[in-house]
Amino acid sequence: MPSSSLENYGELPFSPVTAERATFLLRELDWGNHFIGSSMNPAMGNSDVYCYSLNGALKFLTQGSSRLGNLKGSTRTGMSWVEPLTFISWIRDKVGDAELADAIETALKEASDKAAASEATAKDENVDTAPKPLDPFASFGINELAPNIPFLQQISVISQCVGLRFMQLQEAVNAEESESTDKSAGESESEDQNKDEISTDDGK
């Protein structure tokens, strides 16, 4: 699970959500509504990964690039690849979570703007900066939302947004289930108490 801290990308508050709404957003989608990501690994090659839910997408995103490029179960470097704009569209149109889609867009723009501002400040102050390392993924994922941050950082931002939203939705579902369990337990205890009282009255 990615860190819940998004201090580097700005605040991304989500509005309160009901358990019913959370269950809907966490549902598993039908074939045709899935998202296809790419798992890239120099040892095993590239493979398509089919995501049918928000949870599935989060697991895919956090298995690779947002964990510094190390795929689970492998000592080789690898990465999880999604085209940011296509992924945002899937979240909005197929999953049905416009709020999360908007949050991802906002986070990417803020991260990109912050990077651009830092670079501009360094130039204005004539600060000597180390040359940027060659980015082997420079041709991936560069879009108008975040043109000033590298692809792997874009994926990290996306995965953190999805992680925060998933935790909020899961907590809403868990709270509803816990409340239902407590209510059932209370009703059962009340029934047992009534039985005991009836039994006592009969004994008299």
N, C-alpha and C positions, 0 to 999 in steps of 0.2 A: 504494500500500500504506500503511495507517495505521501510525502509530508503534507500536513494540513496547513502549513504556513505558506502564505502567498504574499509575504511582505515585499518581496522583490517585484511583484506584479500588480500591486494595488489591492484594495479591498474588493472582495467579490461576495457580497451578502446575497443570500437567496431568501425569498419570502417564505413564511411558514407554509407547510404543505400538509394536507390531510393524509391519513393512512390510505384512504381509497385512491387518492391521486398518486401517492408514492408507489402503491402496488401496480398501478397502471404503467407508470414510467419505468418500473423495474421488470416489466413483463418480458417474456421471450417472444421475439418477432417471428412471423412466418417466413418461409422461403420467399425470396424476391424482395423482402424488405430489409435484408441483412446488409452489413457493410463488409467490404473485402479489404483487408490490410495486407501488407507484405512483410514477412519475416525474412530478413536478409542476413545471411551468415556465410562467411568466406569458405568455411569447411563443408557446409551442407548445401550451399546454394540458396536460392530464393524460393519461398513457398507462400502460397496464398493462405490467409487466415480469415475464416468466416466468423463475423461477430453478429450474434442474434439478440444481444441485450446490452444494456449499459454495463452490467457486471462483466460480460464477456469482453467488451471493448476495453474496460479498465485493466483486466488481466493481461490482455494483449499489449496495451501501451506500456505497462509497468514491467513486462518481462524483458524488455530490451533497452532501448535508448534512454529512457528516463532513469535507468539504473546503471548509468555510465557505459551502456553498450554491452553488458554481459548477459547473455542469454542463460536462463536457468538450465542447469544440468550440462553446461558446456564451459570449457576453459577458453574457447575461441570467442573473439569479439563478434558481436552481431547487433542488429538494430531492428526496431519495429518501425515500419514506415507507413504513414498515412498522408494523403494530400489534405492539408488543413481545411481548405474551403469545402472540399467534398465531404469531409468528416463533419464539419459544422452543419452542412445541409442535411446530412443523415440524421444528426441529433434533432434538428428542428422539424424535419418533414416526416421521418419514419418513426423515431422514438417519440416525437411529439413534445419535446422539452425545449420550447423557445427560450425559456429563461436561461438554461444552461448554454444554449447556442450563443445567446447574447453575451453571456459571461465570458465564454472562450474568446469571442471577438474582442471584447473589451480588454481582456488580459493580454492578448497578443499585441494589440495596438499600444497599450501602456508599456509593455516590455520593449517594444521596438522604439517608441518615442524616448524612453529613458536611455536606451543605448545610444541613440542619435544625439541626445542632449549631452551625454557624458563625453562623447567623442568631440562634439563642437566646443565644449568647455575646455577640453584638453588642448585643442588647437588654439583657442583664444589666449590661453595662458602659456602657450609655447611649452607645454609639458612634453618631455620626451616620453613617448610610449613605445613599448616593444612592438615590433612588427607582428601583424596578425598571422597566426600559423595557417598553413594551407588547410583549407576545409575540404576534405574529400567528398563531402555531401553538399557542396555549394550549389549544385544544380537542382537539388531537391527542395521542394516546399517553399521556395521563395515566392511570396505573393504580396499583394498590396496591403494586406493587414499587418504584416511584420517584416518589412524588407531589410530592417537593420539588425536582425538577430539571426544567428545560424540555425539551420534546420533542427539540430538536436535540441536546441533550447526551445524552439517552437513546440516540439513534441513533449518536452518536459512541462511547459506551461499548460498544454492541453490536458496532459495526464493529471496534473494537480487539480485543475478545474473539475474534471470528471470525478476524481477521487473525493473532493469535497462534497459534490452533489450526491454521489453514491452514499456517502456516510450519512448525509442528512436524510435521504429517502429511507435508508435502512433503519435509521433510528426511529423514524415516524412509524414504520411498519412494526418494529419491535415494541414500541410503546403501546400500540393498539393491541398487540397480542398479549402483552403483559397485563394490560387493563382488563382484557377479556378473561384471562386466566384468574386474576384476582377476584373478578366478579363471580365467576363460576365457583371458585373456592368459597366465597362468602355465602352464596346461595346454598351450597352443599352443607356448610356448617350450620346455616339457619335451619335447614330441613332436619338435620340430625338433632338439633336442639329441640325442635318441635316434637320429634318422635320420642325423645327422652321425656318431655313434659307429658305427652299423651300416655306413655308407659307408666309414669309415676301416678297419674290420675287413675288409671285402671287398677293400679295396685291398692289404692285406697278403697 
